[in-house]
Amino acid sequence: MATGIYRIGIVGASSLVGKELSDELGESVLGASDFVLLDEKEAAGQIASSGDEVSFIQRLESSSFDHMDFVFFAGSAEVTKKYWQDARRAGASIVDLTYALDGEKDVRARAPWVAEALAAKASLGGSELDLNTPAVVAGHPAAVMLALAAARLQAKMPLKSVAATVMEPASEHGRLAMDELHQQTVNLLSFQTLPREQYDAQVAFNLLPSLGEAAKVKLAVVEKRIRTEYAEFSAGVLPPLALQLVQAPVFHGYAASVLVEVAQSVTAEQVEAALAGEHVDIVSGESDPPSNLSAAGQEDIMVRVSEDVSSDGVSRFWLWMAADNLKLAALNAIACAGELRRLRPLGKVQ
């Protein structure tokens, strides 16, 4: 058996993030592994791909995890809760993209890129994974975006505050949310009644900081998750995050307006230089600004920096950020698997 060859299961392979994860895994350092695509019986038998390989989605059962090294849960939270212990008993390392394992004993949210950015500034110590880690939750893409930017800046200059307004896309909540946004848009243009099962509100052609009481999309839960994970990723080094989450009438991609305050006099060029690096693409003022459209399909987080004009002498800068939410979620999950990989250098595939 060659070192680095693993047996990897993707649960929820037919979901939006599951398909993105399958594609990215095929191009990653785990690309030579043996992939098994799993889903509930409704999706079983569908043709799907992992990198350049095409295969059928298999029906998910308790025995599906035998001889697996890694299992990514990318479907529904209910499925994750039902089957993750089966994967654990089979000896697999688990990466949860559904957030179902939040609060489980010894399970932590992870953002390896942020940990790397903070490594030069603070010792992370106990935040490192160990053999007793039963699973990790792949950090929310918006929390990863914000914490990575703050960590890069803090490594070069003292941050005083970070405040962000984040625009939530429909694809973050799956196909049903996307379908409802699409149908609302069509119905509005034809003066028909709007479907409201997912949002319990009009989200087409609208911006909302909260949704209806009966909404299946829970903005308050997502906002709390971003705040909590940002604080966890910060390792006590970064300033607290002031956050407003807004449901945007877009299908795909995050956009965020972020105001950072620096405790010393710096220039926009210095801020750009601090942010620049792997996973971040600096967009100059002469170019078109980042957007959820221009970020689609891009692996990097796109950032444009502009100085806040004020008369109080404080250095403040606006960061306009955009990222492909599904790709960012998939790449962060693969980075989490890379951390777990160091705990199990050899796979089970013979």
Residue pairs with C-beta under 8 A, 6 or more apart in sequence:
1 346
1 347
1 349
1 350
2 32
3 345
3 346
4 29
4 30
4 32
4 33
4 347
5 32
5 33
5 34
5 347
5 349
6 30
6 33
6 34
6 69
6 70
6 347
6 348
6 349
7 33
7 34
7 36
7 67
7 68
7 69
7 70
7 347
7 348
7 349
8 25
8 30
8 33
8 34
8 35
8 36
8 68
8 69
8 70
8 71
8 72
9 35
9 36
9 38
9 64
9 65
9 68
9 70
9 71
9 72
9 87
9 92
10 18
10 21
10 22
10 25
10 35
10 36
10 37
10 38
10 50
10 71
10 72
10 74
11 18
11 38
11 39
11 60
11 71
11 72
11 73
11 74
11 75
11 79
11 80
11 83
12 18
12 38
12 39
12 73
12 74
12 75
12 76
12 79
12 98
13 19
13 22
13 37
13 38
13 39
13 43
13 48
13 57
13 74
13 75
14 39
14 43
14 46
14 48
14 57
14 75
15 39
15 74
15 75
15 76
15 174
15 175
16 171
16 174
16 175
16 178
16 326
17 74
17 97
17 326
17 329
17 330
18 39
18 72
18 74
18 75
19 48
20 326
20 327
20 329
20 330
21 72
21 74
21 97
21 329
21 330
21 333
21 334
22 35
22 37
22 48
22 49
22 50
22 51
23 49
23 50
23 51
23 330
24 327
24 330
24 331
24 334
25 31
25 33
25 35
25 50
25 51
25 72
25 330
25 334
26 35
26 49
26 50
26 51
26 52
26 53
27 51
28 334
29 338
30 70
30 334
30 337
30 341
31 51
33 69
33 347
33 349
34 349
35 50
35 53
35 55
36 58
36 64
36 68
37 48
37 50
37 55
37 56
37 57
37 58
38 57
38 58
38 59
38 60
38 64
39 46
39 57
39 58
39 59
39 60
39 75
40 59
40 60
40 75
40 79
41 59
41 60
43 57
44 56
44 57
44 58
44 59
44 60
45 56
45 57
46 56
46 57
47 54
47 55
47 56
47 57
48 54
48 55
48 56
48 57
49 55
58 64
60 79
60 83
62 83
62 86
63 86
64 83
64 86
65 71
65 83
65 86
65 87
65 89
65 90
65 92
66 90
67 90
67 348
67 349
68 87
68 90
68 91
68 92
68 348
69 92
69 93
69 344
69 347
69 348
69 349
70 92
70 93
70 94
70 95
70 337
70 340
70 341
71 84
71 87
71 92
71 93
71 94
71 95
72 95
72 97
72 333
72 337
73 79
73 80
73 83
73 84
73 87
73 94
73 95
73 96
73 97
73 98
73 100
74 97
74 98
74 333
75 98
76 98
77 98
77 99
77 100
78 100
79 98
80 96
80 98
80 100
80 101
81 100
81 101
84 94
84 96
84 100
84 101
84 135
87 94
88 94
88 134
88 135
93 135
93 337
93 340
93 341
93 343
93 344
94 101
94 134
94 135
94 136
95 135
95 136
95 138
95 333
95 336
95 337
95 340
96 107
96 135
96 136
96 137
96 138
97 138
97 329
97 330
97 333
99 137
99 140
99 225
101 107
101 135
101 137
102 109
102 137
102 225
104 134
104 135
105 134
106 132
106 133
106 134
107 133
107 134
107 135
107 136
107 137
108 127
108 129
108 133
108 136
108 137
108 232
109 136
109 137
109 138
109 139
109 140
109 143
109 228
109 229
109 232
109 233
110 129
110 136
110 137
110 138
110 139
110 332
110 335
110 336
110 339
111 139
111 143
111 144
111 147
111 148
111 229
111 233
111 332
111 335
112 332
112 335
112 336
112 338
112 339
113 144
113 148
113 278
113 279
113 332
113 335
114 139
114 144
114 147
114 148
114 151
114 233
115 124
115 127
115 233
115 235
117 148
117 151
117 152
117 155
118 124
118 151
118 154
118 155
118 233
118 234
118 235
118 237
118 238
120 155
121 151
121 154
121 155
121 237
122 235
122 236
122 237
124 235
127 235
129 136
129 339
129 340
129 343
130 343
131 343
133 340
133 343
136 336
136 339
136 340
138 329
138 332
138 333
138 336
139 147
139 229
139 233
139 332
140 222
140 225
140 226
140 229
140 329
141 172
141 254
141 323
141 325
141 328
141 329
141 332
142 166
142 168
142 226
142 245
142 254
142 256
142 325
143 225
143 226
143 229
143 230
143 233
144 233
144 328
144 332
145 254
145 256
145 301
145 321
145 323
145 328
146 162
146 164
146 166
146 226
146 230
146 241
146 243
146 256
146 258
147 229
147 230
147 233
147 234
147 238
148 279
148 280
148 301
149 258
149 260
149 275
149 280
149 301
149 303
149 319
149 321
150 159
150 162
150 230
150 234
150 238
150 239
150 241
150 260
151 233
151 234
151 237
151 238
152 274
152 275
152 277
152 280
153 159
153 260
153 262
153 271
153 274
153 275
154 237
154 238
155 274
156 270
156 273
156 274
157 262
157 263
157 264
157 266
157 270
157 271
157 274
158 262
158 263
158 264
159 238
159 239
159 260
159 261
159 262
159 263
160 239
160 261
160 262
160 263
161 239
161 240
161 242
161 259
161 260
161 261
162 238
162 239
162 240
162 241
162 242
162 258
162 259
162 260
162 261
163 241
163 242
163 243
163 258
163 259
163 260
164 241
164 242
164 243
164 244
164 256
164 257
164 258
164 259
165 243
165 244
165 245
165 246
165 256
165 257
165 258
166 226
166 243
166 244
166 245
166 246
166 254
166 255
166 256
167 207
167 246
167 248
167 250
167 254
167 255
167 256
167 292
168 219
168 222
168 245
168 246
168 247
168 248
168 254
169 248
169 250
169 251
169 252
169 253
169 254
169 292
169 325
170 177
170 178
170 180
170 181
170 203
170 250
170 251
170 252
171 177
171 178
171 251
171 252
171 253
171 325
171 326
172 222
172 254
172 325
173 198
173 216
173 217
176 197
176 198
176 216
177 198
177 199
177 216
177 217
178 251
180 195
180 196
180 197
180 198
180 199
180 203
181 199
181 203
181 204
181 249
181 251
182 251
183 194
183 195
184 194
184 195
184 202
184 203
184 204
185 204
185 205
185 249
186 192
187 193
187 194
187 195
188 194
188 202
188 204
188 205
194 202
194 204
196 202
196 212
196 214
197 216
198 215
198 216
198 217
199 211
199 212
199 215
199 216
199 217
199 247
200 211
200 212
200 213
200 214
200 215
200 216
201 208
201 211
201 212
201 215
201 247
203 211
203 247
203 249
204 249
205 249
206 249
207 246
207 247
207 248
207 249
208 219
208 246
208 247
209 219
209 244
209 245
209 246
209 247
210 219
210 220
211 217
211 218
211 219
211 247
217 247
219 245
219 247
222 245
223 243
223 244
223 245
226 241
226 243
226 245
227 241
227 243
230 238
230 241
230 243
231 240
231 241
248 255
248 292
250 292
252 292
252 296
252 324
252 325
252 326
253 291
253 292
253 293
253 295
253 296
253 322
253 323
253 324
253 325
254 292
254 295
254 321
254 322
254 323
254 325
254 328
255 290
255 291
255 292
255 295
255 320
255 321
255 322
256 319
256 320
256 321
256 322
257 318
257 319
257 320
257 321
258 318
258 319
258 320
258 321
259 308
259 316
259 317
259 318
259 319
260 271
260 316
260 317
260 319
261 314
261 315
261 316
262 271
262 315
262 316
262 317
263 315
264 315
265 315
266 315
267 307
268 305
268 306
268 307
268 317
271 305
271 317
272 282
272 305
275 282
275 303
275 305
275 319
276 282
279 299
279 300
279 301
279 331
280 300
280 301
280 303
281 298
281 300
281 301
281 302
281 303
282 303
282 304
282 305
283 289
283 290
283 302
283 303
283 304
284 304
285 304
285 306
288 294
289 304
289 320
290 302
290 303
290 304
290 320
290 321
290 322
291 322
292 322
294 302
294 322
295 301
295 302
295 322
295 323
295 324
296 324
297 324
297 327
298 323
298 324
298 327
299 324
299 327
299 331
300 323
301 321
301 322
301 323
301 328
302 321
302 322
302 323
303 319
303 320
303 321
304 319
304 320
304 321
305 317
305 318
305 319
306 317
306 318
306 320
307 316
307 317
307 318
308 316
308 317
308 318
310 316
